[in-house]
Amino acid sequence: MPYSIFGNKFTRHSGITELMDDLNQGVQGGDDLLMLGGGNPATIPEIEITIQGLLQKLLDQGKLLKTLANYDGPQGKNSFIDALVELFNELYDWGLTADNIMLTNGSQSAFFYLFNLLAGDFKAGKKRKILFPLAPEYIGYADACVSEDVFVAVKPKISELENRHFKYHVDFDALKIDDDIAAICVSRPTNPTGNVLTDDEIEKLDKLAHENNIPLIIDNAYGVPFPNMIFADVTPFWNENTIICLSLSKFGLPGARCGIVIANPKIVKAMSNLSGIMALSPGSIGPEIALPLVKSRDILKLSDQVIKPFYQNKSQRAIQLLQDKIKSPNFRIHEAEGALFLWLWFKDLPISSDSLYKILKKKGVIVVSGHYFFPGLSQQWPHTNECIRLNYAQSETVLVRAIDIIADTINALYETGSV
């Protein structure tokens, strides 16, 4: 059966569907797979107990069934939006109103709406594009636009640091913005690398966005104030020309599919219209669960005192294991400044990162090949095939077993060229 152009685009192989298929196999596969791929948050007992208590209270009060039995509006649950407005204004004095916030069925939906609203094919044959000023970037962006060829990415500057670390920086000298660019988009912390753009980098990008009359989109799924999986000292940023996307997923509610968008009222209204057409309304369960946490500010306390230290400690443990077990001087780890991933660079890797992913998968370890994380990068760059992303948020047992297999594989590749 023939598909439309739309159908052909969205049924072909993509990195994000491969990642989610692997994630599902990892969840279903028990101990047979060591799941260091995907973006599933860790099981944190204190967070689970909190969510379980909230669900039970909602059930006892009859609110859970009421929430399940009713639609919200296309902008999302009003009570949750109002609570978020109060929270952000209290924290940052941004002067938000309810017209500045909408909810979506997860951040992925938000970016689908945004990219297709701002970029793609326009009248008179014009095409506008999304600029990623710092590659690598999130794998889920690559296929989130109906039109083809709508992303432009810029290679980073690389600082090689002590103890086999490195860090990416925006190469502002290489950043060219013309009339074809519809928006600038960054993640902070960056998925896949754990990189955190500095305040200076964000301010420069904001200045470029204003000068070119385009929005700056900041994917804040791992950032402040929740879930606060960010280990660098940074200043939260928003203005009327900025679009911030947050999520309840990494707080511990990925199944609730709740994304949060903060933007100017015109963007919020346009995205709400899209939401009404495509989904009728965003889901209600995530906002209903999180509402008392936002009102009480416990969402901040749990993010600061439980989630952040948990992931920071896990990341340092995983880094130590990798450094101890991988012997090659060609091995580098990106500076871990946030999120739940480590980005590993193997200089002059004898095989491609995709081949490495397949070898590790046969050995029962799931990672993500780095080549998927460079959407819009047109020039050839060997670095794109020398990196992998791993999720360190697994149990100690899984982490040690998986890193042993990764290290044995990498050590053999560098010593003999094969495994």
C-alpha positions in Angstrom: 0.0 0.0 0.0 1.5 3.3 -1.0 2.0 6.0 1.6 1.9 9.8 1.2 5.1 11.9 1.4 4.3 12.4 5.0 3.7 8.7 5.5 7.0 7.7 3.9 9.0 10.2 6.0 7.5 9.1 9.3 7.6 5.3 8.7 11.2 5.1 7.7 14.0 4.1 10.1 15.1 6.8 12.5 17.4 7.1 15.4 14.7 8.0 17.9 12.5 5.0 17.1 15.6 2.7 17.3 16.4 4.2 20.7 12.8 3.8 22.0 12.6 0.2 20.6 15.8 -0.6 22.5 14.4 1.1 25.6 11.3 -1.0 25.4 13.4 -4.2 25.0 15.4 -3.1 28.0 12.4 -2.6 30.1 10.8 -5.9 29.0 14.1 -7.9 28.9 14.9 -8.1 32.6 18.5 -9.1 33.3 19.2 -10.2 29.8 19.9 -6.7 28.6 22.1 -4.1 30.3 20.2 -0.9 29.4 22.5 2.0 29.0 20.6 3.4 26.1 17.4 5.4 26.2 16.5 8.3 28.5 14.6 6.6 31.2 15.2 8.2 34.6 16.5 6.2 37.4 14.4 4.5 40.1 14.8 6.8 43.1 13.0 5.4 46.1 12.1 8.7 47.7 10.6 10.0 44.4 8.7 6.8 43.9 7.3 6.9 47.5 6.3 10.5 47.0 4.5 9.8 43.7 2.8 6.8 45.1 1.5 8.8 48.1 0.2 11.5 45.8 -1.6 9.0 43.6 -3.2 7.4 46.6 -4.3 10.7 48.0 -5.8 11.7 44.6 -7.6 8.3 44.5 -9.0 8.7 48.0 -10.2 12.2 47.3 -11.9 11.1 44.0 -9.7 13.5 42.1 -7.9 10.8 40.1 -11.1 9.4 38.6 -12.4 12.9 37.9 -9.2 13.7 36.1 -9.3 10.6 34.0 -13.0 11.2 33.1 -12.6 14.8 31.8 -10.8 16.6 29.0 -8.7 19.7 29.7 -8.6 22.5 27.2 -6.0 22.4 24.4 -3.6 24.7 26.5 -3.6 22.2 29.4 -4.9 22.0 32.9 -5.6 25.6 34.1 -4.8 24.9 37.8 -1.4 23.5 37.0 -0.6 26.4 34.6 -1.6 28.9 37.3 0.6 27.2 39.9 3.6 27.2 37.4 3.1 30.9 36.7 3.2 31.7 40.5 6.3 29.4 40.9 8.4 30.9 38.1 7.5 34.5 39.0 8.4 33.8 42.6 11.8 32.3 41.6 12.8 34.5 38.7 10.5 37.5 38.6 9.8 36.8 34.9 6.3 38.5 34.9 4.5 35.5 33.5 0.8 35.2 33.1 -1.3 32.1 32.2 -1.0 33.2 28.6 2.7 32.4 28.7 2.4 28.7 29.5 1.0 25.7 27.8 1.2 21.9 28.3 1.9 19.2 25.8 2.0 15.4 25.7 5.7 15.4 26.5 8.5 17.6 25.2 8.7 15.6 21.9 5.3 16.8 21.0 6.2 20.4 21.9 9.2 20.3 19.6 7.1 18.8 16.8 4.7 21.7 17.1 7.4 24.3 17.4 9.6 23.1 14.5 6.7 22.7 12.1 5.2 26.1 13.2 8.4 28.0 12.7 10.3 26.1 10.0 9.7 24.2 6.8 8.2 25.1 3.5 6.7 28.6 3.1 4.9 30.4 0.3 6.7 31.3 -3.0 9.1 28.3 -2.6 10.8 29.7 0.5 12.2 27.3 3.1 13.1 28.3 6.7 15.3 26.2 9.0 16.2 25.6 12.6 19.8 26.3 13.7 21.6 24.1 16.2 24.6 26.3 17.2 26.3 23.5 19.1 26.4 20.0 17.6 25.9 17.3 18.8 22.3 17.7 19.8 19.3 15.7 20.8 18.5 12.7 18.7 14.8 13.3 18.8 15.0 16.6 16.9 16.2 15.0 13.7 12.9 13.7 12.4 10.5 16.1 14.1 9.7 18.2 11.1 7.3 17.4 8.2 9.5 19.1 5.6 12.9 17.7 4.6 16.3 19.5 5.1 15.2 21.9 7.8 18.1 21.7 10.2 21.4 23.4 10.2 24.1 22.6 12.7 27.5 24.0 13.5 30.6 22.1 14.6 31.8 23.0 18.1 35.1 24.1 19.4 36.6 21.4 21.6 38.7 21.9 24.7 40.7 18.9 25.8 40.9 18.9 29.6 42.8 17.0 32.2 42.1 13.4 33.2 40.9 12.4 29.7 38.0 14.9 29.8 36.9 17.4 27.1 34.2 20.0 26.6 32.3 21.5 23.6 31.8 25.2 23.2 29.8 27.2 20.7 32.0 28.4 17.8 30.5 31.9 17.4 33.0 32.7 14.6 31.4 29.9 12.5 27.8 30.9 13.4 26.1 32.4 10.3 22.5 33.5 10.5 20.6 34.6 7.3 17.0 35.0 6.3 16.5 31.3 6.0 17.0 30.7 9.8 13.7 30.6 11.6 14.9 29.9 15.2 18.0 29.0 17.2 17.6 25.8 19.3 19.8 24.5 22.1 19.4 22.0 25.0 20.7 23.0 28.4 22.0 20.6 29.8 22.7 19.1 26.4 21.4 15.7 25.5 23.5 13.7 24.6 26.7 15.2 26.1 25.8 16.6 29.5 27.3 19.9 28.4 25.9 23.1 29.9 26.1 26.2 27.8 27.6 29.0 29.9 25.6 32.1 30.8 27.8 34.0 28.4 27.0 31.6 25.5 23.3 31.9 26.2 23.4 35.7 26.3 25.3 35.8 23.0 22.8 33.5 21.4 19.9 35.6 22.8 21.6 38.7 21.3 21.9 37.0 17.9 18.2 35.9 18.1 17.0 39.4 18.8 19.2 40.9 16.1 17.7 38.5 13.5 14.2 38.7 14.9 14.0 35.0 15.6 13.3 33.1 18.8 15.8 31.3 21.0 14.4 27.8 22.0 15.9 26.3 25.1 15.2 22.6 25.8 15.3 22.6 29.6 14.1 19.0 30.1 17.0 18.3 32.6 17.5 21.8 33.9 16.3 24.2 36.6 14.2 24.5 38.7 13.0 20.9 38.2 14.3 18.2 37.9 17.5 20.2 38.4 19.8 17.5 37.0 22.4 20.2 36.4 25.7 20.3 38.1 27.1 23.6 36.8 26.4 27.0 38.3 24.1 28.7 35.8 21.5 31.5 35.7 18.0 30.5 34.5 17.1 32.5 31.4 13.9 33.7 29.8 12.5 36.7 28.0 9.6 37.3 25.5 11.8 36.2 22.6 12.7 32.9 24.4 10.8 29.6 24.3 11.6 27.3 27.2 10.5 23.7 27.1 10.4 21.7 30.4 9.2 18.2 31.3 7.9 16.1 34.2 9.6 13.0 32.7 13.0 13.3 34.3 11.4 14.2 37.7 10.2 10.6 37.5 7.0 10.7 35.5 8.0 9.8 31.9 4.8 7.7 31.4 2.7 10.7 32.2 3.9 12.5 29.1 3.7 16.1 30.3 5.7 18.8 28.6 5.7 22.5 29.6 6.3 25.4 27.3 7.0 28.9 28.4 6.8 31.5 25.6 5.1 34.7 24.5 1.3 34.5 24.2 1.3 34.5 20.4 3.4 31.3 20.4 1.4 29.7 23.2 -1.9 30.4 21.3 -0.6 29.0 18.1 0.7 25.9 19.8 -2.6 25.5 21.7 -4.4 25.5 18.3 -2.1 22.8 17.1 -2.7 20.8 20.2 -6.4 21.0 19.8 -6.3 19.7 16.3 -3.7 17.0 16.8 -4.5 15.8 20.4 -7.7 17.6 21.5 -5.9 18.3 24.8 -2.8 17.3 26.6 -3.0 14.5 29.2 -4.2 15.4 32.7 -2.6 12.8 34.9 0.9 14.4 35.1 -0.3 17.9 35.9 -2.7 16.5 38.6 0.0 14.5 40.3 2.5 17.4 40.2 0.1 20.2 41.2 0.5 19.7 45.0 4.3 19.5 44.6 4.4 22.8 42.7 2.0 24.5 45.2 4.0 23.3 48.2 7.3 23.9 46.5 8.2 20.3 47.3 9.1 19.9 43.7 12.1 22.2 44.3 13.1 20.5 47.5 13.0 17.1 45.9 14.9 18.3 42.8 17.6 20.0 44.8 18.1 17.6 47.7 17.2 14.2 46.1 17.4 14.2 42.3 20.4 16.4 41.7 22.8 14.7 44.2 21.6 11.2 43.1 22.6 11.8 39.5 25.7 13.7 40.3 27.0 10.9 42.4 26.0 8.3 39.8 27.8 10.2 37.1 31.0 10.4 39.1 30.8 6.7 39.8 30.3 5.8 36.2 33.2 8.2 35.1 35.5 6.5 37.6 34.7 3.0 36.4 35.2 4.1 32.8 38.6 5.7 33.5 39.8 2.8 35.5 38.8 0.1 33.0 39.4 1.8 29.5 43.1 1.9 29.0 43.6 3.8 25.7 44.9 7.4 25.8 42.5 8.0 22.9 39.5 7.7 25.2 37.8 10.9 26.3 34.7 11.7 28.4 32.7 14.9 27.9 32.7 17.0 31.1 29.6 15.8 33.0 27.7 19.0 33.9 24.1 17.7 33.9 21.5 15.3 32.5 21.8 11.6 32.9 24.2 10.7 30.1 27.9 10.3 29.5 29.3 11.1 26.1 32.3 9.0 25.3 34.7 9.9 22.5 37.1 7.3 21.1 39.7 9.1 18.9 40.6 7.1 15.8 38.2 4.3 16.6 38.9 1.4 14.2 35.2 1.0 13.5 32.2 3.3 13.3 30.2 4.1 16.4 27.2 2.4 14.8 29.2 -0.8 14.4 30.3 -0.5 18.0 26.7 -0.2 19.0 25.8 -3.4 17.2 28.7 -5.3 18.7 27.8 -4.2 22.2 24.1 -5.0 21.6 25.1 -8.6 20.6 27.0 -8.7 23.9 23.8 -7.6 25.8 24.8 -3.9 26.3 22.5 -1.2 24.9 24.1 2.2 24.2 23.3 4.8 21.5 25.6 5.4 18.5 26.8 9.0 18.4 26.2 9.5 14.6 22.5 10.1 15.3 23.2 13.2 17.3 24.4 15.5 14.5 21.2 16.5 12.6 21.8 19.3 10.2 25.6 19.0 10.1 26.4 19.0 6.4 30.2 18.6 6.3 32.0 15.3 6.8 33.6 15.0 10.3 35.1 11.8 11.6 34.3 12.8 15.1 30.6 12.0 14.4 31.4 8.3 14.1 33.7 8.2 17.1 31.3 8.8 20.0 28.6 6.9 21.9 26.1 8.0 24.5 25.3 6.0 27.6 22.7 6.4 30.3 24.4 5.9 33.7 21.1 5.9 35.7 21.0 2.1 36.2 21.7 0.1 39.3 25.3 -0.4 40.4 25.2 -4.0 39.3 24.1 -3.2 35.8 26.5 -0.3 35.5 29.5 -2.3 36.5 28.6 -5.3 34.3 27.9 -3.0 31.3 31.1 -0.9 31.7 33.2 -4.1 32.0 31.9 -5.2 28.6 32.3 -1.8 27.0 35.9 -1.5 28.3 36.8 -5.0 27.2 35.5 -4.3 23.7 37.2 -0.9 23.4 40.5 -2.2 24.8 40.5 -5.0 22.2 39.6 -2.7 19.4 42.5 -0.4 20.1 45.0 -3.2 20.8 44.1 -5.5 17.8 41.6 -3.6 15.6 38.9 -6.3 16.2 36.9 -7.9 18.9 
